[in-house]
Amino acid sequence: MFYACPASIPNQFGYVRFNCGRNGGIVSHHNQYKLFNNIILRLLLFESQMLQAMAEENREIGQHDIKIMTSTIEQVKNFLDGELARFETWKQARSSKFTTTLFENGGNFGRAKKEGVGQKTILKFLNGGKKDGTWKQSEIQFALELLGDKDVDRDAVEMFDNHYQAKEFRCAVRNSVSKGKQKEVSGC
């Protein structure tokens, strides 16, 4: 897939795309084009690489913003669940390097295919397989819990400054305050 980003568009992930491609050994002088003062970057990047780069940028920009973090996790989960849907069996999935970097065996793959990807798979994807990446398991777990909670107003929870405060609020109002009044009760 080719992505183009004119330099006139202020940093619409263009810088990230360039560095992601360069660091992955994808960019060469053949696929960089300079057109007068307008540079168009054309990179052959996988969607997974783009999503990782954008998620990392979101992490840097919105490190403590619940809405950015939750939306990022939601997009990653949807993407990974969609990738898993392409394969019927572990045997088919093993043919994809992408899939085998996320799942060590067929049991883990089958469970994720049946239940959807969980926090460990998302963490592995976002941190590029590194154990000490910038994404934290507690943040991913919180986002997944919030995404699956039908008794809590997501907008009200996302108004808090960090996921610890948001978690406390979510627990406090879940069974005691109607969904329609939670934003008012949040006081944010």
N, C-alpha and C positions, 0 to 999 in steps of 0.2 A: 504494500500500500504506500502511495506517495503522499507526502504532506507538503504543502507550500505555505510559506509565511513571508509576505512582503515586509521589508524592514520598516515601511511606513506605519505598520500596525505595531504599536508599542508593546514589545515583548509578549505577544500572545503565545507563550510557550515556545517561541522561536529559539531563544537562547538555550532553553532546556533541550529542545529537539536536537540542536546542533551539538551540544555537549554529549547528550546521550548517544547520538550516532557516532561522534568522534571517539568517545570512550569505548564504544562497542566495536570499533574498527570498521564502521560502515561507510563513513564519509571519506571521499577522496576528491581530488581536484576535478574528476569527471562528473560528479553529481552535485557540484556547487556552481551556481550560475550568477554572474553579476550583470545586471542590466542597468546601465548608467548609475544613478544613485540608489537604485532600488534593488536590493539583494533578495533573491528568491531562493530559499533553501529547499531543496528537494532531497528528501532522505527516505530510504527504504527502511522503515521501522515496523516492527510488529506492534499490534495494538497493545499487547501486554507491556512492551517497553514504554509506550506512550502513557499508558495508565500509571505505571510505576513512577515515571518522571513527574506527571501531573500530581499524583498523590504526594510525592515528596515535596513538591512545591507548595501544595496545600498545607502540608505538615509544617513547613517553615513559616508560611504566612499566617495560618490560623491555628497555631499550636495549642492555644487555649480556647478556641472558639468551638463550642459544642456543635453548632450547626454545620460548620465546615467539616469537622471530623466525622460527624454522623453521615453526612452526604457522601463523603469520600468513601467510607466503609460500605455504604449502600451500593455505590457504583462498582466498587471492587467485587463485592459479593455477587452482584448481578452478572458482571463480566465472567467471573470464575464459574458460576453455576452454568452460564451459557456455554463456556468452553467444555465443561464436563458433559453437557447434553450432546455434544458432537460424537461421543463415543458410547457404544453400547456395552462393551466389555473391557476388562482390564487389559486383555490381550491387544485390543485395538488402541487403547490409551497408551500402552507402553511404547508404541511406535512414535509418540510425540515426546520430544525432549522436554517441552514445557510441562507436560503432565507428570513425567517421571521426576522432575525437580520438586514437585509439590507433594507427591505421594510415593512412599517407599515400597508399598505393596498393594495388592489387590483388595485387601480388607479395608484399608483406609480409603481407597478410591471408591469402593462399593458403598461404604457408609456415607461419604460425601455426596455421591450420586443420588442416594436415596433421601438423605436428610438435608442436603444443601451444604455448601462449604461452611466450616466453622472458624472459630477464632485462630486456631493453630495454623490452618491452611492460609488464611488471610494474612496472618503475621509473617509467615514464611514468604509469601508472595511480596508483600510490601517491603520487607527487609532484605529482599533478594537472597534469601537463604542464610543470611548472617544472623548469628545469635544475639549480637549486640547492636542491632539496628536502632533507628530513631523511633520506630513505632513500638508502643508498649502494649502488652497483652491485655492489661486492665482497661485501656482505652477502647480497644477493639471489642472486648467483651461487653463493655457498657453500651457501645453503639449498637451491637447486635441485639442486646436485651431491649433497648429503646425501640429499635426498628420492629421488634416482634411484639411489643406491648400495646395491646388494643385498648387498655383501660386508662392510658395516660395521654394527655395532649402533648404531642411531640414538640409543637411550637413553644409551649410553656416551658418544657424542660430545656430546650435549646437556648433559652434566654439567659441561662446561668453562665457564670464566668469560667467554671471548670467542671470536669466530669464528676468530681467528688461532691460538690454542692448539688449538682443536677441529680446525682444518684440519691442523695439524702431526700431531696424534694420528691423525686419519683416514688420512693418508698413510703414517704409520709402521706402522699395524696392518693396513691393507687386505689385503695379500697374505701377511703373516707370522703373524698371530694369528687363530685361529678366531673366528667371530662370537660364540660362546658364552662365550669367555674375555675378550672385549674390555672389558667393564665392570669386571672384576676388575683388568685391567692398567691401566686408566685411573687408578686410585688416588684417584678422587674420591669 
